[in-house]
Amino acid sequence: MRRSRTRRPVAAALAAAATLGAGGCGVGAGDSADGASLLVTRDFGTATLVQRDAPEVGGSDTVMRLLQRNAKIETRFGGGFVQAIDGVAGGVRGGRSVDWFFYVNGVPAEKGAASVKVDDGDRIWWDHHDWETGEVQAVVGQFPAPFTTGIDRRLPVRVECTDQEARSCLAVRDALVKRDVAASRGGLQRSLARETLRVLVGRWETIRGDQAARTIEEGPSSSGVFARIDHEGRALELLDERGRTTRTLRTGAGLVAATAIEGAEPVWVVTGTDDAGVDAAARSFDEVALAGRFAVAVTGGRVVALPDRG
């Protein structure tokens, strides 16, 4: 079954709530996953609690069992719901709901953590955050996943550019090819592409025609991206975790983000307010700039993690 996205924040929060017995505890026969990694953070990646590039993994481990092996956790409802990791618990903070969410290869799972098996190369990320502003549809912080891993299986990758010979377009495609991703390059498609991972590269005014990308104009309640860009692409608003504007970027501003609409694969955008902004975003299309971040803005040569903390 695909690790599909759900549009309902409550359902996403409950993704960790399947009983441990539902998918097995990961103990017993079966080969362990090679090359898997585990990251546990809080507040949209701001603070790291656990980071294991080579975590302890057993035969046929699930996401839940992998977490149990490598972190101190507390559960509820008969051991099926992750209540706390390393003492950080779900509940209410400042009058708003906070909880634990997990992502596998760049997307949230709607199945419970005890039902998702850890495969070779899987990147597992748990983050504790406020979910009332909007549901995150995809994250960039597990790059080069999902391009190198796919989502349950490796998928075709297409880099779609306003100008296929532009420096930014070539840089993004080259970044994928260097990671052994057979990425094709072409013009922008207007129809919804299924079973394909797409990266849109170009100024916002030219790529906003894509149905998934355009949700970024509406803010995190629609896109799950804590940024908003006007339809002309001249102003990029950075937002905090409550969806409030912290600053507005104009000349030379770039954005690297991922989103999705229901029933389709994630769409990544490498865009900017002008050509300089797109080039800056393309230069940030790598592990160093994106690691552990939900999305990033680029301004003045600096990479800014989103949500923005000001």
HUSULNOR-V579960 format. One record per residue. N is the residue number from 1. RES is the residue in one letter. SS is DSSP state (a for helix, b for strand, c for the rest). PHI is phi as a letter, one per 30 degrees, with the letter a starting at -180 (none if undefined). OMEGA is omega in whole degrees, 0 to 359 (999 if undefined). Layout:
N/RES/SS/PHI/OMEGA
N/RES/SS/PHI/OMEGA
This chain:
1/M/c/none/179
2/R/c/d/172
3/R/c/d/186
4/S/c/d/180
5/R/c/d/173
6/T/c/c/182
7/R/c/d/186
8/R/c/c/180
9/P/a/e/182
10/V/a/d/180
11/A/a/d/179
12/A/a/d/179
13/A/a/d/182
14/L/a/d/179
15/A/a/d/180
16/A/a/d/193
17/A/c/c/177
18/A/c/d/182
19/T/c/d/181
20/L/a/e/182
21/G/a/d/185
22/A/a/d/181
23/G/a/c/186
24/G/c/i/182
25/C/c/c/178
26/G/c/i/181
27/V/c/c/178
28/G/c/k/186
29/A/c/d/177
30/G/c/k/179
31/D/c/d/177
32/S/c/d/182
33/A/c/d/178
34/D/c/d/174
35/G/c/i/177
36/A/c/d/177
37/S/b/b/181
38/L/b/b/176
39/L/b/b/177
40/V/b/b/183
41/T/b/b/173
42/R/b/b/177
43/D/c/h/176
44/F/c/h/175
45/G/c/i/184
46/T/c/d/182
47/A/b/b/180
48/T/b/c/178
49/L/b/c/180
50/V/b/b/173
51/Q/b/b/181
52/R/b/b/176
53/D/c/d/176
54/A/c/b/184
55/P/c/d/173
56/E/c/d/183
57/V/c/b/177
58/G/c/c/179
59/G/c/d/177
60/S/c/h/179
61/D/c/d/168
62/T/b/c/177
63/V/a/e/179
64/M/a/d/182
65/R/a/d/176
66/L/a/e/178
67/L/a/d/180
68/Q/a/d/181
69/R/a/d/193
70/N/a/b/180
71/A/c/a/176
72/K/c/d/184
73/I/b/b/173
74/E/b/b/182
75/T/b/b/175
76/R/b/b/176
77/F/c/h/175
78/G/c/i/177
79/G/c/j/184
80/G/c/c/185
81/F/b/b/178
82/V/b/d/179
83/Q/b/d/182
84/A/b/b/173
85/I/b/b/182
86/D/c/h/174
87/G/c/i/179
88/V/b/c/189
89/A/b/c/172
90/G/c/d/180
91/G/b/k/181
92/V/b/b/178
93/R/b/b/182
94/G/c/i/180
95/G/c/i/181
96/R/b/b/183
97/S/b/d/175
98/V/b/b/181
99/D/b/a/176
100/W/b/c/176
101/F/b/b/175
102/F/b/b/183
103/Y/b/b/178
104/V/b/b/179
105/N/c/h/171
106/G/c/j/179
107/V/b/b/174
108/P/b/d/179
109/A/c/c/176
110/E/c/c/172
111/K/c/d/180
112/G/c/d/182
113/A/c/d/179
114/A/c/d/182
115/S/c/c/181
116/V/c/c/180
117/K/b/d/177
118/V/c/d/180
119/D/c/c/179
120/D/c/e/175
121/G/c/i/182
122/D/c/d/175
123/R/b/c/184
124/I/b/c/182
125/W/b/b/171
126/W/b/c/176
127/D/b/b/180
128/H/b/c/182
129/H/b/a/174
130/D/b/d/182
131/W/c/c/186
132/E/c/d/184
133/T/c/d/181
134/G/c/l/180
135/E/c/c/178
136/V/c/d/182
137/Q/c/c/180
138/A/c/a/180
139/V/c/b/178
140/V/c/c/190
141/G/c/d/176
142/Q/c/c/177
143/F/c/e/15
144/P/c/d/168
145/A/c/d/8
146/P/c/d/185
147/F/c/d/181
148/T/c/d/185
149/T/c/c/189
150/G/c/i/178
151/I/c/b/191
152/D/c/i/175
153/R/c/a/182
154/R/c/d/184
155/L/c/c/174
156/P/b/e/180
157/V/b/b/180
158/R/b/b/174
159/V/b/c/183
160/E/b/c/188
161/C/b/b/172
162/T/c/d/177
163/D/c/b/186
164/Q/c/d/178
165/E/c/c/180
166/A/c/d/180
167/R/a/e/181
168/S/a/d/180
169/C/a/d/180
170/L/a/d/181
171/A/a/d/180
172/V/a/d/179
173/R/a/d/180
174/D/a/d/179
175/A/a/d/178
176/L/a/d/181
177/V/a/d/179
178/K/c/d/178
179/R/c/c/176
180/D/c/i/175
181/V/c/c/181
182/A/c/d/184
183/A/b/d/174
184/S/b/d/181
185/R/b/b/181
186/G/b/a/179
187/G/c/d/182
188/L/c/d/175
189/Q/c/c/180
190/R/c/c/181
191/S/c/c/180
192/L/c/d/180
193/A/c/c/179
194/R/c/c/179
195/E/c/h/176
196/T/b/b/174
197/L/b/c/186
198/R/b/c/174
199/V/b/b/180
200/L/b/c/183
201/V/b/b/178
202/G/b/l/176
203/R/b/d/186
204/W/a/e/184
205/E/a/d/182
206/T/a/c/182
207/I/a/c/184
208/R/c/d/178
209/G/c/d/177
210/D/c/d/186
211/Q/c/d/181
212/A/c/d/182
213/A/a/e/185
214/R/a/d/178
215/T/a/d/179
216/I/a/d/177
217/E/a/d/185
218/E/a/c/178
219/G/c/j/188
220/P/a/d/179
221/S/a/d/179
222/S/a/c/188
223/S/a/c/188
224/G/c/i/179
225/V/c/c/184
226/F/c/d/175
227/A/b/a/177
228/R/b/b/180
229/I/b/b/182
230/D/c/d/189
231/H/c/d/177
232/E/c/d/177
233/G/c/i/183
234/R/c/c/182
235/A/c/b/179
236/L/b/c/179
237/E/b/d/173
238/L/b/c/186
239/L/b/c/174
240/D/c/d/186
241/E/c/d/176
242/R/c/c/178
243/G/c/i/180
244/R/c/c/181
245/T/b/d/177
246/T/b/c/177
247/R/b/a/180
248/T/b/b/181
249/L/b/c/180
250/R/c/b/185
251/T/c/d/174
252/G/c/i/182
253/A/c/c/180
254/G/b/b/181
255/L/b/b/170
256/V/b/b/184
257/A/b/a/177
258/A/b/b/177
259/T/b/b/180
260/A/c/a/171
261/I/c/c/188
262/E/c/e/176
263/G/c/i/182
264/A/c/b/179
265/E/c/d/178
266/P/c/e/173
267/V/b/c/176
268/W/b/c/175
269/V/b/b/173
270/V/b/b/193
271/T/b/b/180
272/G/b/a/181
273/T/c/d/177
274/D/c/a/183
275/D/a/d/178
276/A/a/d/178
277/G/a/d/178
278/V/a/d/178
279/D/a/d/179
280/A/a/d/178
281/A/a/d/180
282/A/a/d/178
283/R/a/d/180
284/S/c/c/180
285/F/c/d/180
286/D/c/a/185
287/E/a/d/186
288/V/a/d/183
289/A/a/d/190
290/L/a/c/189
291/A/c/e/176
292/G/c/i/181
293/R/c/b/181
294/F/c/d/175
295/A/b/a/179
296/V/b/b/167
297/A/b/c/179
298/V/b/b/180
299/T/b/a/177
300/G/c/h/180
301/G/c/i/180
302/R/b/c/175
303/V/b/c/182
304/V/b/c/179
305/A/b/d/176
306/L/b/c/3
307/P/c/e/183
308/D/c/d/178
309/R/c/c/175
310/G/c/i/999
